[in-house]
Amino acid sequence: MTETFDPRALAARLHSLRQAGRQEETGTFTLPADLQQAMEAQNFFAAADGISSNAWKVTVSPQGQAVTAPLHPYAEAVSGADIPWYPGMKFETEIAVRLGKDLPVRTGTPYSRAEVVEAISTVHLGAELLVSAVKESGGVSFLLFVADRLGNSGYVLGPTLDKSVVDTAGRTPLKVTHAGRTIYDGPAEHPKGDVLTWLVDYANDGLRPETSLKAGALTTTGTLSGAIVLSEPGEIDILFGDARLNFSVSKG
């Protein structure tokens, strides 16, 4: 007999594991059957964390379905950001965009990339921190990973960049140091080549919530540096072209 899926119970377990800095194997969880169940669990998880920031990450499932999760804890580097460090934490340099106008759910003609760019008010350098409560992250069950907020465990928003960077990010020199050691030094490189690919996909998802992609929403667009394990706490310094972002990850 298949165990009945309970989104509240899954959310509570994910929250408890995250709080304890622990991971469990995918096989120990009762899995969501579809994206709707995964998002229900994610919403309960977000509520348990008291997430209120209008900041999101976007990616796509192995089947090509655009998915999102809230960024938490969210901090802006100008205020001296410090994000809790946990064993297994990973780091990604990213570009974040803030919308200046709504992108309502649309039927018929899909949004073009140019329309999405036109809706962006500001572009920022950012850094995402990742720790999943699931030992394999999304490698076995992507739906479980969706429920686990796509592994997000923090985000630091850095300085404003020229809006043209959404077209040129992939050619920009990027150097990252952590605890005084260089962990990335080379051209920024997005997995899809174009930093806006997943955001455009999400804008054109007819099943996304009506409340999504409203003016003021901040969306981070995917890694420019790969996912790099942070083996210890310490200061992170990112130099992206001429822009700099500095913050710390510290033991809670």
LUMVOMI-302303 format. One record per residue (C-alpha): x negated, y negated, z. Coordinates in nm, 2 decimals, padded with zeros to 4 digits. Each point is the difference from the previous one (the first is absolute). Layout:
<recs>
rec x: X, y: Y, z: Z
...
</recs>
This chain:
<recs>
rec x: 00.00, y: 00.00, z: 00.00
rec x: -00.14, y: -00.34, z: -00.10
rec x: -00.04, y: -00.24, z: 00.29
rec x: 00.23, y: -00.31, z: -00.04
rec x: -00.20, y: -00.31, z: -00.08
rec x: 00.03, y: -00.27, z: 00.26
rec x: -00.15, y: -00.33, z: -00.11
rec x: 00.01, y: -00.14, z: 00.36
rec x: -00.19, y: 00.30, z: 00.13
rec x: -00.26, y: -00.02, z: -00.27
rec x: -00.05, y: -00.37, z: 00.06
rec x: -00.04, y: 00.05, z: 00.37
rec x: -00.26, y: 00.27, z: -00.05
rec x: -00.20, y: -00.21, z: -00.25
rec x: 00.01, y: -00.30, z: 00.23
rec x: -00.11, y: 00.21, z: 00.30
rec x: -00.29, y: 00.15, z: -00.20
rec x: -00.11, y: -00.34, z: -00.13
rec x: 00.01, y: -00.14, z: 00.36
rec x: -00.22, y: 00.28, z: 00.12
rec x: -00.24, y: -00.02, z: -00.30
rec x: 00.08, y: 00.36, z: -00.09
rec x: 00.07, y: 00.19, z: -00.32
rec x: 00.19, y: 00.32, z: -00.07
rec x: 00.01, y: 00.22, z: -00.31
rec x: 00.29, y: -00.04, z: -00.25
rec x: 00.13, y: 00.35, z: 00.08
rec x: 00.09, y: -00.10, z: 00.35
rec x: 00.25, y: -00.26, z: -00.11
rec x: 00.36, y: 00.04, z: -00.12
rec x: -00.03, y: -00.17, z: -00.34
rec x: 00.23, y: -00.25, z: -00.17
rec x: 00.18, y: 00.16, z: -00.30
rec x: 00.00, y: -00.31, z: -00.21
rec x: -00.11, y: -00.37, z: -00.01
rec x: 00.32, y: -00.12, z: 00.17
rec x: -00.07, y: 00.22, z: 00.30
rec x: -00.36, y: -00.11, z: 00.01
rec x: 00.10, y: -00.36, z: -00.01
rec x: 00.25, y: 00.05, z: 00.28
rec x: -00.27, y: 00.15, z: 00.22
rec x: -00.24, y: -00.29, z: -00.10
rec x: 00.27, y: -00.25, z: 00.10
rec x: 00.04, y: 00.16, z: 00.34
rec x: -00.38, y: 00.01, z: 00.04
rec x: -00.02, y: -00.37, z: -00.09
rec x: 00.27, y: -00.08, z: 00.26
rec x: -00.19, y: 00.19, z: 00.27
rec x: -00.31, y: -00.21, z: -00.07
rec x: 00.22, y: -00.32, z: 00.00
rec x: -00.13, y: -00.10, z: -00.34
rec x: 00.14, y: -00.34, z: -00.11
rec x: -00.26, y: -00.13, z: -00.25
rec x: 00.11, y: -00.05, z: -00.36
rec x: -00.32, y: 00.17, z: -00.13
rec x: 00.00, y: 00.32, z: -00.21
rec x: -00.22, y: 00.25, z: -00.18
rec x: 00.11, y: 00.15, z: -00.33
rec x: -00.12, y: 00.32, z: -00.18
rec x: 00.15, y: 00.28, z: -00.21
rec x: 00.08, y: 00.36, z: 00.08
rec x: -00.16, y: 00.28, z: -00.19
rec x: 00.33, y: 00.01, z: -00.21
rec x: -00.04, y: -00.37, z: -00.08
rec x: 00.26, y: -00.14, z: 00.24
rec x: -00.09, y: -00.34, z: 00.15
rec x: 00.00, y: 00.00, z: 00.38
rec x: -00.07, y: -00.25, z: 00.27
rec x: -00.08, y: -00.02, z: 00.37
rec x: -00.04, y: -00.29, z: 00.25
rec x: -00.34, y: -00.12, z: 00.09
rec x: -00.06, y: 00.01, z: 00.38
rec x: -00.17, y: -00.14, z: 00.20
rec x: -00.02, y: -00.30, z: -00.23
rec x: -00.25, y: -00.28, z: 00.07
rec x: -00.14, y: -00.30, z: -00.18
rec x: -00.38, y: -00.04, z: 00.01
rec x: 00.01, y: -00.37, z: 00.07
rec x: 00.12, y: 00.08, z: 00.35
rec x: -00.29, y: 00.24, z: 00.08
rec x: 00.15, y: 00.34, z: -00.10
rec x: -00.07, y: 00.31, z: 00.21
rec x: 00.16, y: 00.33, z: -00.10
rec x: 00.00, y: 00.31, z: 00.22
rec x: -00.25, y: 00.27, z: -00.11
rec x: 00.09, y: 00.37, z: 00.01
rec x: -00.21, y: 00.30, z: -00.10
rec x: 00.04, y: 00.08, z: -00.37
rec x: 00.09, y: -00.36, z: -00.08
rec x: -00.05, y: -00.10, z: -00.37
rec x: -00.04, y: -00.34, z: -00.15
rec x: 00.10, y: -00.15, z: -00.34
rec x: -00.08, y: -00.34, z: -00.15
rec x: 00.32, y: -00.12, z: -00.17
rec x: 00.18, y: -00.29, z: -00.17
rec x: 00.32, y: -00.12, z: 00.15
rec x: 00.27, y: -00.21, z: -00.17
rec x: 00.27, y: -00.21, z: 00.15
rec x: 00.32, y: -00.06, z: -00.20
rec x: 00.12, y: -00.35, z: -00.06
rec x: 00.34, y: 00.11, z: -00.12
rec x: 00.22, y: 00.31, z: 00.02
rec x: -00.03, y: 00.29, z: -00.24
rec x: 00.35, y: 00.15, z: 00.03
rec x: 00.07, y: 00.36, z: -00.09
rec x: 00.07, y: -00.01, z: -00.37
rec x: 00.19, y: 00.22, z: -00.23
rec x: -00.07, y: -00.01, z: -00.37
rec x: -00.31, y: -00.17, z: -00.13
rec x: -00.29, y: 00.08, z: 00.24
rec x: -00.22, y: -00.26, z: 00.16
rec x: -00.31, y: -00.08, z: -00.21
rec x: -00.34, y: -00.04, z: 00.16
rec x: 00.01, y: -00.37, z: -00.10
rec x: 00.33, y: -00.04, z: 00.19
rec x: -00.14, y: 00.15, z: 00.31
rec x: -00.31, y: -00.22, z: -00.02
rec x: 00.23, y: -00.31, z: -00.04
rec x: 00.18, y: 00.09, z: 00.32
rec x: -00.33, y: 00.01, z: 00.20
rec x: -00.07, y: -00.31, z: 00.20
rec x: -00.34, y: 00.09, z: 00.16
rec x: -00.26, y: 00.27, z: -00.03
rec x: -00.23, y: 00.10, z: 00.29
rec x: -00.30, y: 00.22, z: 00.08
rec x: 00.11, y: 00.26, z: 00.25
rec x: -00.11, y: 00.32, z: 00.19
rec x: 00.21, y: 00.30, z: 00.08
rec x: -00.08, y: 00.25, z: 00.28
rec x: 00.13, y: 00.35, z: -00.03
rec x: 00.06, y: 00.29, z: 00.25
rec x: 00.25, y: 00.27, z: -00.06
rec x: 00.16, y: 00.21, z: 00.27
rec x: 00.00, y: 00.28, z: -00.26
rec x: -00.34, y: 00.18, z: -00.03
rec x: 00.03, y: 00.03, z: -00.38
rec x: 00.15, y: -00.35, z: -00.04
rec x: 00.21, y: 00.03, z: -00.32
rec x: -00.20, y: 00.29, z: -00.15
rec x: 00.26, y: 00.27, z: 00.09
rec x: 00.33, y: -00.19, z: 00.04
rec x: 00.01, y: -00.35, z: -00.15
rec x: 00.35, y: -00.04, z: 00.15
rec x: -00.14, y: 00.06, z: 00.35
rec x: -00.27, y: -00.26, z: -00.07
rec x: 00.28, y: -00.25, z: -00.11
rec x: 00.17, y: 00.06, z: 00.34
rec x: -00.34, y: -00.07, z: 00.17
rec x: 00.00, y: -00.35, z: -00.16
rec x: -00.24, y: 00.12, z: -00.27
rec x: -00.27, y: 00.02, z: 00.26
rec x: -00.01, y: -00.38, z: 00.06
rec x: -00.15, y: -00.09, z: 00.34
rec x: -00.07, y: -00.37, z: -00.05
rec x: -00.05, y: -00.28, z: -00.24
rec x: -00.21, y: -00.32, z: 00.01
rec x: 00.09, y: -00.28, z: -00.24
rec x: -00.29, y: -00.21, z: -00.12
rec x: -00.05, y: -00.32, z: -00.20
rec x: 00.20, y: -00.12, z: -00.29
rec x: -00.14, y: 00.08, z: -00.34
rec x: 00.06, y: -00.15, z: -00.34
rec x: 00.31, y: 00.16, z: -00.15
rec x: -00.20, y: 00.11, z: -00.31
rec x: -00.16, y: 00.27, z: 00.22
rec x: 00.29, y: 00.23, z: -00.07
rec x: -00.15, y: 00.02, z: -00.35
rec x: -00.37, y: 00.00, z: 00.08
rec x: -00.03, y: 00.19, z: 00.33
rec x: -00.15, y: 00.31, z: -00.16
rec x: -00.30, y: -00.19, z: -00.12
rec x: -00.07, y: -00.18, z: 00.33
rec x: -00.32, y: 00.09, z: 00.21
rec x: 00.10, y: 00.15, z: 00.33
rec x: -00.22, y: 00.06, z: 00.31
rec x: 00.12, y: 00.13, z: 00.33
rec x: -00.20, y: 00.05, z: 00.32
rec x: 00.12, y: 00.18, z: 00.31
rec x: -00.19, y: -00.02, z: 00.33
rec x: -00.29, y: -00.14, z: -00.19
rec x: -00.02, y: 00.27, z: -00.26
rec x: 00.10, y: -00.04, z: -00.37
rec x: 00.29, y: 00.24, z: -00.08
rec x: 00.09, y: -00.13, z: -00.34
rec x: -00.20, y: -00.20, z: -00.26
rec x: 00.11, y: -00.01, z: -00.36
rec x: 00.28, y: -00.13, z: -00.22
rec x: 00.35, y: 00.00, z: 00.14
rec x: 00.20, y: 00.29, z: -00.16
rec x: 00.38, y: 00.07, z: 00.03
rec x: 00.12, y: 00.36, z: -00.05
rec x: 00.23, y: -00.12, z: -00.28
rec x: -00.23, y: -00.26, z: -00.14
rec x: 00.27, y: -00.27, z: 00.04
rec x: 00.07, y: -00.11, z: 00.36
rec x: 00.36, y: -00.07, z: -00.08
rec x: 00.09, y: 00.34, z: -00.15
rec x: 00.17, y: 00.13, z: 00.31
rec x: 00.18, y: -00.33, z: 00.08
rec x: 00.14, y: -00.01, z: -00.35
rec x: 00.11, y: 00.36, z: 00.04
rec x: 00.18, y: -00.08, z: 00.33
rec x: 00.16, y: -00.31, z: -00.14
rec x: 00.16, y: 00.22, z: -00.27
rec x: 00.11, y: 00.27, z: 00.25
rec x: 00.38, y: -00.01, z: -00.02
rec x: 00.03, y: 00.19, z: 00.33
rec x: -00.20, y: -00.25, z: 00.22
rec x: 00.18, y: -00.19, z: 00.27
rec x: 00.18, y: -00.32, z: -00.10
rec x: -00.19, y: -00.17, z: 00.28
rec x: -00.34, y: 00.09, z: -00.16
rec x: -00.23, y: -00.24, z: -00.19
rec x: 00.15, y: -00.32, z: 00.13
rec x: -00.17, y: -00.34, z: 00.00
rec x: -00.26, y: 00.00, z: 00.28
rec x: -00.07, y: 00.37, z: 00.00
rec x: -00.36, y: 00.10, z: -00.01
rec x: -00.11, y: 00.31, z: -00.19
rec x: -00.34, y: 00.16, z: 00.00
rec x: -00.09, y: 00.16, z: -00.33
rec x: -00.24, y: 00.29, z: 00.05
rec x: -00.36, y: 00.05, z: 00.07
rec x: -00.29, y: -00.16, z: -00.19
rec x: -00.27, y: 00.19, z: 00.20
rec x: 00.14, y: 00.35, z: 00.04
rec x: 00.09, y: 00.12, z: 00.35
rec x: -00.31, y: -00.01, z: 00.22
rec x: -00.01, y: 00.17, z: 00.34
rec x: -00.10, y: -00.22, z: 00.29
rec x: -00.19, y: 00.23, z: 00.23
rec x: -00.01, y: -00.25, z: 00.29
rec x: 00.14, y: -00.33, z: 00.11
rec x: -00.17, y: -00.32, z: -00.12
rec x: 00.01, y: -00.31, z: -00.20
rec x: 00.10, y: 00.01, z: -00.37
rec x: -00.12, y: -00.26, z: -00.24
rec x: 00.14, y: -00.01, z: -00.36
rec x: -00.15, y: -00.22, z: -00.28
rec x: 00.22, y: 00.00, z: -00.31
rec x: -00.15, y: -00.23, z: -00.26
rec x: -00.04, y: -00.32, z: 00.20
rec x: 00.28, y: 00.08, z: 00.25
rec x: -00.07, y: 00.15, z: 00.35
rec x: 00.21, y: 00.19, z: 00.25
rec x: -00.14, y: 00.08, z: 00.35
rec x: 00.18, y: 00.19, z: 00.28
rec x: -00.06, y: 00.28, z: 00.25
rec x: 00.13, y: 00.34, z: 00.08
rec x: -00.02, y: 00.08, z: 00.37
rec x: 00.08, y: 00.29, z: 00.23
rec x: 00.34, y: -00.06, z: 00.16
</recs>
